[in-house]
Amino acid sequence: MIKQETRKPRVQKRHKSIRVTLAGTSEYPRLAVYRSTKHIYAQIIDDEKHVTLASASSTDKDLREQLGHGGNIDAAKLVGKTVAEKALKAGIKSIVFDRGGFLYHGRIAALADAAREAGLEF
C-alpha cells in the first residue's frame, strides 16, 4: 500500500520559505492568515515584540452569528473587513501580507481584498 501525501507538509514548507524573507515590524506588522476547511483566521502580528495587535476569525462569536458557514468566500471577506477595522482602530495603516503558505487565490485573496477595501495598505 502506498502512503498518500497530504497537502499540509507542502503548505508548511512554503510557509517556512516565505517567513525567511517576511517579518512584521512595529512600523509594518504582519497580517498572518490561516485557512482550514471550516474556518479562516487572520491576525496582525508585531514580530519584533512577539505581540498580536489585532485578530479576527470566523469562529468569533459576533461574526459566527452573521455567517452560516465559516469556510467560504463570504466569511473570508467579513474576516478581512473586521481585522482591518480593528487594525485601523489600533492605529495600524500599513502592513505586510503573509498568506501562510497558501496560494493567493479564493478565500485568501478575498480576505486580502476586503482588508484593502476597508483601509489597510499593502
C-alpha positions in Angstrom: 0.0 0.0 0.0 1.4 3.4 -1.0 1.2 6.1 1.6 -0.7 9.1 0.3 0.9 12.5 0.7 -1.2 15.2 2.4 -1.2 18.8 1.5 -0.3 20.1 4.9 3.5 19.4 4.7 3.7 21.2 1.4 1.9 24.2 2.8 4.2 24.2 5.9 7.3 24.1 3.6 6.0 27.0 1.5 5.3 29.0 4.7 8.8 28.4 6.1 10.4 29.7 2.9 8.1 32.7 2.9 8.9 33.5 6.5 12.6 33.6 5.8 12.2 36.9 4.0 8.9 38.2 5.5 8.7 39.6 9.0 6.4 42.1 10.7 7.9 45.2 12.4 6.4 47.8 14.6 6.1 50.1 11.6 4.8 47.3 9.2 3.2 44.5 11.2 2.4 41.2 9.5 -1.1 40.1 8.6 -0.9 36.3 9.0 -3.7 34.2 7.5 -4.6 30.6 8.2 -7.4 28.7 6.5 -8.9 25.4 7.4 -11.8 23.7 5.6 -14.4 25.1 8.1 -12.9 28.4 9.2 -10.5 31.2 8.3 -8.3 33.1 10.8 -6.3 36.4 10.5 -4.1 38.2 12.9 -1.8 41.2 12.8 1.5 40.5 14.5 4.5 42.6 15.5 7.3 40.0 15.2 9.9 42.3 16.9 7.8 42.4 20.2 6.1 39.0 19.6 2.7 40.5 20.1 -0.6 40.1 18.4 -2.0 43.5 17.8 -5.4 42.6 16.2 -7.2 39.5 15.2 -10.4 38.2 13.7 -11.7 34.8 12.7 -14.9 33.1 11.5 -15.1 31.5 15.0 -15.5 34.8 16.8 -18.9 35.0 18.5 -20.1 38.2 16.8 -19.0 37.0 13.3 -20.4 33.5 13.8 -23.9 35.0 14.2 -23.6 36.7 10.8 -22.2 33.7 9.0 -23.8 30.4 8.1 -20.6 28.7 7.3 -17.1 29.9 8.1 -15.3 28.1 5.2 -16.4 30.2 2.3 -15.5 33.4 0.5 -18.2 35.5 2.2 -16.7 34.5 5.6 -13.2 35.5 4.3 -14.5 38.9 3.2 -16.1 39.5 6.6 -13.0 38.4 8.5 -10.8 40.6 6.3 -13.0 43.6 6.8 -13.2 43.0 10.6 -9.4 42.6 11.1 -8.8 45.8 9.0 -11.3 47.8 11.2 -9.6 46.5 14.4 -6.2 47.4 13.0 -7.2 50.9 12.0 -8.7 51.4 15.5 -5.3 50.3 16.9 -3.5 52.9 14.7 -2.2 50.4 12.1 -2.5 51.5 8.5 0.3 49.7 6.6 1.0 46.0 6.9 2.9 43.1 5.3 0.7 40.3 4.0 1.6 36.7 5.0 -0.5 34.2 3.1 0.7 31.4 5.3 1.9 29.1 2.6 -1.5 29.0 0.9 -1.9 30.1 -2.7 -3.1 33.6 -3.2 -6.5 32.5 -4.6 -10.0 32.1 -3.4 -10.6 32.8 0.3 -7.0 34.1 0.9 -7.4 36.7 -2.0 -10.9 37.6 -0.8 -9.7 38.3 2.7 -6.8 40.4 1.4 -9.1 42.4 -1.0 -11.6 43.0 1.8 -8.8 44.3 4.1 -7.6 46.6 1.4 -11.1 48.0 0.8 -11.5 48.6 4.5 -8.4 50.8 4.5 -5.3 48.7 5.1 -2.4 49.4 2.7 -0.2 46.5 1.4 
